[in-house]
Amino acid sequence: MNKPVDFRWVARSARPDARVVLAQGPALLAPAALPAADRPALEAWRKAAQFEGETGATAWPTGLSAPVLLVGIGRKSDFHAARWLRAWAAAGRALAQAGAVRRVAFEWPDAAAFPLAAPELAGLAADGLLAGAYAFESFKSRKRAGAFVFEWAGRMSAAKAVRAAVRRAEIAGEVLREVRDLANRPANELGPMELAAHARKWAKRDGLSCKVWDVAALKKEKCGALLAVAQGSRRPGCLIRLAHAGKRGLKPLVVVGKAVTFDSGGISLKPGKKMEWMKYDKSGGMAALAVVRLAARLKLPRPVVAYVPAAENMPGGGATRPGDIVTARNGKTIEILNTDAEGRLILADALSFAADEKPAAIVDVATLTGAVIVALGYEATAVLGNDDRLVLDLMLSGEAVGERLWQLPLWPEHDEMLKGQFADLKNVGDGSAGTIAGGAFLKRFVPDGVPWAHLDIAGTAWLEEEKPFGAPGATLVPARLLADWAARSHLDS
């Protein structure tokens, strides 16, 4: 697999194909890296073009002796890791799409221009460049040649911590690129068992353990909720466990990720418009698998385990009907009022397995509700949970890596909307607080005393169209966040 960006270190870059210059609002940073004659010309172009350096804005100014990519990072007062990351993703995308650019130079401005330390800045910049340069081309007959060499220059680049941060980003980028390619595959190419086969391959390659429960094994485990979702499809469902052993004696962190390889809605059929995007209903599971692979490749001491319930939600002759009642692995009965609220059903049984690990904490990740997009748009992931310390730790990691979380409440009063008429609970609420209702449902499958959080990534898991900072398709949010959380986890072992 070709790398989209090859990072190198130089004292001073000579004769590159292009240089990157940052614009912090209207102020140009480190223009001294440019040929002397180009400095006033660049400022004159910026004024004439009214380039104000908004976050993620990019431009190729004219009238210079050599190509320059101007990248807006927003005003200093508006700095945030998420904006810095997006600006560099936009840079990576612009450079990858500039066919003649193969060698790019960047010289660090004065560190005083930023509120973060150089290693954090460099790591996020590398993350952004790699993410922005990505494109899913597995099914394209003609593929673009967008790879380029990125040369870091200047005093800041010489620090060991800076180079280590970029190296970590390179390792993470390689894993995320591979998982992203799989996450973008359509449903006719990737069903539950095909996903399990890929998990086994990754386990062998990365030194992980992998176990897969097929339909027969799930029946033995009495996973009635997961099986209810899978039974409408000719493609059998399964449960995947992928684990990084970590340091002996530490309790594991468990990530449970929803992987509905295609979601038609079942009998409660979705509208046809944009249904093609329902291949991305596996995004939570893909992020969970990515986290375990990142933990292994980054050699994290904390054991990390992923449980990925995988199913295809189809309206076949065996499909679950509205009004059916099923029994989950933990013995709770569920009245299914809407078969399109299937993600919480497959997560219910997987959470029961996760609790068996006696973990330090459980985090589930799912494209669970359209309501979260109404609440937060596409800029943040909702987090709900039963443990304020865990939620805060996750939010801090989100701030550090530029994958922001926003907490929603989960109070005992919210349980009322899920009381079943003919079973212990129903799988949808009363139509209000849809994201909270999903979290309240999942909370019922986590034993008391186990720290747990739910991340609803319906608005952040993919891009439906080309953006200046990214290609259409899976983003793998929040894999980087969870890897950072696992790396810095201070939970009791």
Phi and psi in degrees as a GROMACS rama.xvg file:
@    title "Ramachandran Plot"
@    xaxis  label "Phi"
@    yaxis  label "Psi"
@TYPE xy
-73.0163  137.704  ASN-2
-78.1027  135.622  LYS-3
-73.1498  -25.5985  PRO-4
-136.689  130.477  VAL-5
-112.468  113.474  ASP-6
-86.8557  136.263  PHE-7
-136.78  163.108  ARG-8
-122.549  130.694  TRP-9
-138.829  154.084  VAL-10
-71.0424  -44.2143  ALA-11
-152.853  125.119  ARG-12
-81.9378  131.547  SER-13
-116.642  130.891  ALA-14
54.1029  51.5217  ARG-15
-75.5655  167.997  PRO-16
-70.8087  -29.1165  ASP-17
-160.073  158.874  ALA-18
-122.307  148.323  ARG-19
-101.705  129.081  VAL-20
-124.131  132.108  VAL-21
-90.07  143.233  LEU-22
-116.816  111.38  ALA-23
-92.4513  89.6326  GLN-24
66.6721  -137.121  GLY-25
-79.8714  -7.74516  PRO-26
-85.5501  127.676  ALA-27
-86.7924  131.545  LEU-28
-100.471  136.206  LEU-29
55.1177  44.0276  ALA-30
-67.5733  -13.6162  PRO-31
-62.6401  -17.6038  ALA-32
-71.429  -13.8421  ALA-33
-89.4313  159.369  LEU-34
-54.4231  143.934  PRO-35
-54.6154  -40.2981  ALA-36
-68.4394  -23.3542  ALA-37
-83.1729  -17.829  ASP-38
-65.1473  -52.7798  ARG-39
-67.3349  -31.0932  PRO-40
-65.9612  -38.4213  ALA-41
-66.839  -43.3007  LEU-42
-64.9346  -37.74  GLU-43
-65.0382  -40.5478  ALA-44
-64.0187  -43.1496  TRP-45
-58.7547  -43.5054  ARG-46
-66.7751  -43.3827  LYS-47
-65.5221  -38.4766  ALA-48
-83.8639  -6.49261  ALA-49
55.8513  41.8284  GLN-50
-80.2746  113.279  PHE-51
-103.361  8.68409  GLU-52
67.3493  33.7591  GLY-53
-62.3976  152.313  GLU-54
-56.911  122.908  THR-55
85.8109  -3.07086  GLY-56
-73.8901  135.82  ALA-57
-130.79  153.265  THR-58
-158.814  151.956  ALA-59
-109.239  94.0246  TRP-60
-60.6878  149.141  PRO-61
-100.553  166.822  THR-62
82.5183  14.2806  GLY-63
-105.619  161.254  LEU-64
-74.7901  -21.7503  SER-65
-147.212  152.953  ALA-66
-61.5303  139.569  PRO-67
-132.949  131.869  VAL-68
-99.2995  115.964  LEU-69
-91.1234  126.744  LEU-70
-122.828  120.769  VAL-71
-81.6697  132.68  GLY-72
-116.945  10.493  ILE-73
79.2455  171.076  GLY-74
-73.8623  154.106  ARG-75
-57.3374  -37.9152  LYS-76
-67.4667  -18.8526  SER-77
-101.464  9.86804  ASP-78
-60.8758  137.076  PHE-79
-154.384  147.6  HIS-80
-54.9922  -37.8085  ALA-81
-65.6638  -36.7542  ALA-82
-73.1942  -40.5453  ARG-83
-59.9228  -45.4809  TRP-84
-60.4173  -44.8645  LEU-85
-65.3821  -38.5822  ARG-86
-61.5342  -42.5552  ALA-87
-73.2698  -30.5726  TRP-88
-64.4711  -40.6261  ALA-89
-63.3802  -38.1599  ALA-90
-62.9628  -45.6125  ALA-91
-60.5688  -38.6424  GLY-92
-68.5689  -43.8428  ARG-93
-63.6134  -40.1172  ALA-94
-69.515  -39.8898  LEU-95
-66.3037  -29.8044  ALA-96
-87.9927  -7.52696  GLN-97
-90.6857  93.1954  ALA-98
-55.2364  -32.3679  GLY-99
-84.3594  -6.36651  ALA-100
-91.3019  115.174  VAL-101
-120.172  -18.7964  ARG-102
-136.601  119.762  ARG-103
-121.552  136.424  VAL-104
-113.509  144.184  ALA-105
-143.842  127.879  PHE-106
-112.843  127.908  GLU-107
-62.7833  134.861  TRP-108
-71.9243  179.889  PRO-109
-61.5481  132.787  ASP-110
-59.7947  -22.719  ALA-111
-65.1543  -13.8774  ALA-112
-74.4367  -8.99644  ALA-113
-130.838  150.353  PHE-114
-85.3115  -7.00316  PRO-115
-104.231  156.403  LEU-116
-72.5663  158.57  ALA-117
-56.6001  -43.3896  ALA-118
-60.9466  -42.0328  PRO-119
-65.0061  -41.4833  GLU-120
-61.873  -44.4582  LEU-121
-67.8742  -41.927  ALA-122
-62.7263  -43.9997  GLY-123
-66.7065  -38.5357  LEU-124
-62.0415  -42.8096  ALA-125
-65.8896  -41.4367  ALA-126
-56.2674  -46.4475  ASP-127
-64.9909  -45.3158  GLY-128
-57.8512  -44.3363  LEU-129
-67.2162  -41.3862  LEU-130
-68.018  -42.5225  ALA-131
-68.2811  -32.5613  GLY-132
-77.7638  -10.2916  ALA-133
-70.8922  144.341  TYR-134
-147.809  138.732  ALA-135
-87.643  111.011  PHE-136
-128.76  16.9731  GLU-137
-57.6625  -28.9256  SER-138
-109.598  11.9462  PHE-139
-89.2838  132.608  LYS-140
-72.3412  -28.295  SER-141
-119.839  122.65  ARG-142
-106.545  141.76  LYS-143
-76.6796  149.218  ARG-144
-99.7929  80.6511  ALA-145
-101.852  5.32629  GLY-146
-69.1947  144.499  ALA-147
-148.02  158.793  PHE-148
-94.9588  131.372  VAL-149
-114.042  116.626  PHE-150
-100.894  121.338  GLU-151
-90.3231  130.296  TRP-152
-132.88  164.859  ALA-153
104.853  167.333  GLY-154
-61.3777  -40.5331  ARG-155
-62.1497  -32.2551  MET-156
-69.6988  -18.4328  SER-157
-77.8047  -17.7435  ALA-158
-65.7281  138.473  ALA-159
-61.1848  -38.5767  LYS-160
-65.0916  -34.4871  ALA-161
-66.4252  -46.8567  VAL-162
-64.2327  -37.6569  ARG-163
-64.9071  -39.0517  ALA-164
-65.2147  -40.3573  ALA-165
-67.36  -38.3389  VAL-166
-63.6614  -39.6736  ARG-167
-62.8791  -40.3119  ARG-168
-63.7194  -37.5782  ALA-169
-63.5265  -44.2911  GLU-170
-62.0514  -47.6048  ILE-171
-62.8641  -41.1571  ALA-172
-61.2534  -37.6182  GLY-173
-63.7163  -44.646  GLU-174
-64.8116  -48.027  VAL-175
-64.7434  -35.4168  LEU-176
-63.9261  -42.3652  ARG-177
-68.2445  -44.0992  GLU-178
-67.5095  -36.403  VAL-179
-63.5329  -39.7401  ARG-180
-59.7343  -38.9444  ASP-181
-72.8685  -39.6766  LEU-182
-62.0067  -28.8959  ALA-183
-84.409  -6.27314  ASN-184
-70.3756  141.178  ARG-185
-72.429  166.361  PRO-186
-65.6278  -29.3249  ALA-187
-69.7007  -16.7258  ASN-188
-100.894  -17.8475  GLU-189
-144.172  104.432  LEU-190
-105.823  -175.65  GLY-191
-56.9555  -46.7411  PRO-192
-72.1897  -30.7933  MET-193
-66.1156  -38.1336  GLU-194
-62.748  -41.4128  LEU-195
-61.8234  -38.6661  ALA-196
-63.0881  -40.3504  ALA-197
-65.9257  -38.9696  HIS-198
-60.7332  -39.9604  ALA-199
-63.9745  -41.4165  ARG-200
-62.6529  -43.6762  LYS-201
-64.7715  -37.7896  TRP-202
-60.2018  -44.6255  ALA-203
-64.0489  -40.4792  LYS-204
-72.3982  -37.9567  ARG-205
-101.653  5.66771  ASP-206
72.7079  37.7938  GLY-207
-107.208  164.736  LEU-208
-100.48  146.301  SER-209
-141.018  135.359  CYS-210
-136.34  142.143  LYS-211
-127.871  127.274  VAL-212
-96.028  117.584  TRP-213
-86.1811  -173.059  ASP-214
-59.5626  -43.7342  VAL-215
-61.2524  -42.7297  ALA-216
-68.9593  -36.0229  ALA-217
-66.8723  -34.4792  LEU-218
-65.6878  -40.1522  LYS-219
-63.0842  -34.3854  LYS-220
-83.2016  -0.896379  GLU-221
60.8666  43.3683  LYS-222
-87.1872  67.0218  CYS-223
-65.8598  -27.9218  GLY-224
-74.1566  -46.5223  ALA-225
-63.7831  -44.3979  LEU-226
-65.5514  -31.607  LEU-227
-62.9219  -37.2992  ALA-228
-71.2031  -42.4609  VAL-229
-73.8324  -20.2164  ALA-230
-73.722  -10.3367  GLN-231
-84.5544  -4.45154  GLY-232
-111.71  150.538  SER-233
-73.5488  -13.5118  ARG-234
-95.5794  118.896  ARG-235
-67.5014  148.262  PRO-236
-84.8107  174.492  GLY-237
-162.218  172.846  CYS-238
-126.206  128.773  LEU-239
-110.405  132.897  ILE-240
-118.311  119.498  ARG-241
-121.739  130.642  LEU-242
-138.254  137.579  ALA-243
-101.451  122.509  HIS-244
-67.2013  -38.8109  ALA-245
62.3247  -155.903  GLY-246
-85.9019  131.83  LYS-247
-62.8795  139.509  ARG-248
98.4718  -12.3615  GLY-249
-94.8857  137.74  LEU-250
-67.7972  144.707  LYS-251
-78.5276  155.43  PRO-252
-95.9545  132.061  LEU-253
-115.318  128.211  VAL-254
-112.431  124.13  VAL-255
-109.388  121.273  VAL-256
-122.081  126.523  GLY-257
-69.8699  127.174  LYS-258
-129.784  79.6796  ALA-259
-90.0923  105.799  VAL-260
-67.1268  -24.0408  THR-261
-155.775  134.69  PHE-262
-119.975  98.7504  ASP-263
-79.8304  -12.7518  SER-264
97.3455  -12.5229  GLY-265
71.3286  -147.237  GLY-266
-59.2207  -34.8355  ILE-267
-82.3729  68.1802  SER-268
-60.7969  138.018  LEU-269
-72.466  158.538  LYS-270
-61.3856  150.82  PRO-271
-68.6426  -29.9854  GLY-272
-62.9104  124.943  LYS-273
65.3272  16.3079  LYS-274
-63.7302  -21.0607  MET-275
-59.9086  -22.427  GLU-276
-75.7315  -7.33631  TRP-277
-72.3739  -2.24717  MET-278
-68.3694  -17.0136  LYS-279
-90.3269  9.41727  TYR-280
-74.2862  1.39782  ASP-281
-95.6366  7.22828  LYS-282
-60.4979  -38.4471  SER-283
-63.1636  -42.0202  GLY-284
-65.9191  -38.6956  GLY-285
-65.2346  -40.3752  MET-286
-64.1273  -40.0379  ALA-287
-62.7622  -44.3528  ALA-288
-63.1423  -38.9061  LEU-289
-63.2296  -38.9377  ALA-290
-61.2591  -43.8724  VAL-291
-65.1874  -41.1045  VAL-292
-64.682  -39.049  ARG-293
-64.3557  -41.7678  LEU-294
-59.3956  -39.8558  ALA-295
-70.8913  -47.339  ALA-296
-68.7482  -30.6415  ARG-297
-90.3912  0.650096  LEU-298
56.4238  48.7207  LYS-299
-72.2701  139.329  LEU-300
-70.3481  -29.1676  PRO-301
-74.4721  127.263  ARG-302
-61.2121  137.013  PRO-303
-131.466  128.783  VAL-304
-124.11  136.747  VAL-305
-113.493  133.389  ALA-306
-112.784  123.687  TYR-307
-124.746  100.159  VAL-308
-76.1002  125.014  PRO-309
-120.198  130.837  ALA-310
-157.239  160.396  ALA-311
-113.152  126.301  GLU-312
-96.7862  100.083  ASN-313
-125.987  157.099  MET-314
-94.8613  44.0638  PRO-315
-70.7113  178.096  GLY-316
-61.52  -24.3276  GLY-317
-95.3258  6.97247  GLY-318
-64.0819  148.953  ALA-319
-64.2902  140.88  THR-320
-104.512  150.319  ARG-321
-56.8496  131.837  PRO-322
102.014  -15.6161  GLY-323
-66.0099  151.173  ASP-324
-120.537  129.427  ILE-325
-125.741  161.663  VAL-326
-114.268  125.002  THR-327
-79.3954  170.024  ALA-328
-60.1993  -32.3484  ARG-329
-84.2807  5.82988  ASN-330
94.6389  -9.73142  GLY-331
-74.7725  140.892  LYS-332
-96.7348  144.017  THR-333
-129.04  126.361  ILE-334
-90.7029  117.678  GLU-335
-88.8507  105.05  ILE-336
-91.2752  -25.6944  LEU-337
-139.675  116.381  ASN-338
-74.8576  -7.29383  THR-339
-86.2568  -2.95319  ASP-340
-99.1513  56.8382  ALA-341
-89.8643  -25.0635  GLU-342
-61.0342  -41.1507  GLY-343
-66.3891  -26.0298  ARG-344
-70.2628  -47.9288  LEU-345
-70.4989  -30.9478  ILE-346
-69.25  -31.8124  LEU-347
-56.5467  -49.7509  ALA-348
-68.7514  -37.0251  ASP-349
-66.4552  -35.8332  ALA-350
-63.7379  -32.7956  LEU-351
-63.6861  -42.5869  SER-352
-63.3287  -42.1265  PHE-353
-59.5413  -39.3466  ALA-354
-65.2933  -29.141  ALA-355
-64.0101  -18.8469  ASP-356
-75.3877  -6.8543  GLU-357
51.8263  55.8657  LYS-358
-80.2119  163.608  PRO-359
-70.6227  -32.2992  ALA-360
-166.533  156.467  ALA-361
-122.344  135.028  ILE-362
-127.495  124.703  VAL-363
-103.992  147.895  ASP-364
-130.931  128.021  VAL-365
-158.915  144.669  ALA-366
-80.7708  79.2751  THR-367
-93.8872  -42.6407  LEU-368
-138.459  140.136  THR-369
-68.2111  -21.265  GLY-370
-61.7894  -29.2914  ALA-371
-68.1041  -28.8255  VAL-372
-70.874  -36.9059  ILE-373
-61.9948  -40.049  VAL-374
-76.1785  -44.7024  ALA-375
-120.986  -4.05755  LEU-376
67.6348  -144.628  GLY-377
-110.57  13.823  TYR-378
-102.032  -13.5109  GLU-379
-149.23  153.305  ALA-380
-97.1581  138.658  THR-381
-80.3724  139.669  ALA-382
-125.732  134.153  VAL-383
-135.471  153.645  LEU-384
-173.915  178.669  GLY-385
-106.099  4.59981  ASN-386
-141.401  112.178  ASP-387
-64.107  -34.709  ASP-388
-63.1458  -44.3788  ARG-389
-63.5359  -46.0427  LEU-390
-60.2253  -42.7304  VAL-391
-64.3908  -42.6903  LEU-392
-59.3833  -42.6814  ASP-393
-65.4784  -40.9022  LEU-394
-65.7178  -37.7704  MET-395
-65.4795  -40.1781  LEU-396
-64.9609  -38.0174  SER-397
-61.9082  -40.2957  GLY-398
-65.4617  -36.7555  GLU-399
-70.0617  -38.2929  ALA-400
-100.622  -1.03781  VAL-401
81.3973  23.4744  GLY-402
-119.516  87.0054  GLU-403
-73.0558  143.832  ARG-404
-114.042  152.39  LEU-405
-134.028  125.997  TRP-406
-81.6445  134.794  GLN-407
-110.465  152.591  LEU-408
-73.8343  156.818  PRO-409
-143.694  86.9071  LEU-410
-103.026  157.972  TRP-411
-54.2824  -31.5146  PRO-412
-61.2343  -27.926  GLU-413
-70.3535  -18.5703  HIS-414
-66.9308  -24.449  ASP-415
-60.7841  -35.9069  GLU-416
-71.5583  -9.3102  MET-417
-107.658  4.64234  LEU-418
-65.5178  127.09  LYS-419
-80.4923  152.869  GLY-420
-82.6521  -37.0891  GLN-421
-120.507  0.447381  PHE-422
-141.886  178.832  ALA-423
-59.893  -40.6968  ASP-424
-154.973  164.052  LEU-425
-109.926  162.187  LYS-426
-90.7116  0.341077  ASN-427
-136.879  156.771  VAL-428
-89.2181  -148.924  GLY-429
-95.2429  9.1054  ASP-430
101.164  -14.6016  GLY-431
-99.054  156.758  SER-432
48.035  53.7487  ALA-433
-60.0801  -40.1363  GLY-434
-68.3028  -40.2263  THR-435
-66.3943  -38.3772  ILE-436
-60.0942  -41.2234  ALA-437
-61.3972  -43.577  GLY-438
-65.8798  -39.3929  GLY-439
-63.5502  -36.9093  ALA-440
-63.0124  -48.5568  PHE-441
-65.6302  -33.4318  LEU-442
-57.7402  -28.6851  LYS-443
-69.6593  -9.19409  ARG-444
-112.437  13.6627  PHE-445
-113.254  123.091  VAL-446
-61.9104  149.953  PRO-447
-57.3061  140.819  ASP-448
92.1636  -9.81962  GLY-449
-97.2648  117.158  VAL-450
-60.7858  131.285  PRO-451
-145.449  143.54  TRP-452
-139.416  150.599  ALA-453
-119.01  128.445  HIS-454
-112.179  117.89  LEU-455
-97.3337  109.477  ASP-456
-105.994  21.1289  ILE-457
-58.385  -29.6142  ALA-458
-94.1518  -11.2442  GLY-459
-119.366  -5.34864  THR-460
-78.5303  -20.6939  ALA-461
-155.361  164.235  TRP-462
-110.571  126.887  LEU-463
-81.9767  -14.5428  GLU-464
-148.474  163.754  GLU-465
-57.2643  133.244  GLU-466
-123.084  157.558  LYS-467
-58.0899  -23.7009  PRO-468
-107.209  4.10755  PHE-469
-174.338  155.359  GLY-470
-82.1525  156.137  ALA-471
-59.9566  144.625  PRO-472
123.695  -161.794  GLY-473
-67.3058  140.257  ALA-474
-101.793  -21.6491  THR-475
64.5517  16.7285  LEU-476
-61.7065  131.61  VAL-477
-112.846  45.1549  PRO-478
-60.9294  -44.4376  ALA-479
-66.0617  -38.4915  ARG-480
-59.2347  -48.9154  LEU-481
-69.2237  -33.4377  LEU-482
-65.557  -40.5924  ALA-483
-63.766  -43.2311  ASP-484
-59.7023  -43.8072  TRP-485
-65.0611  -36.4423  ALA-486
-68.1447  -35.3017  ALA-487
-108.424  14.4846  ARG-488
-58.7177  125.787  SER-489
-111.434  17.2197  HIS-490
-66.1013  150.115  LEU-491
-60.5922  136.956  ASP-492
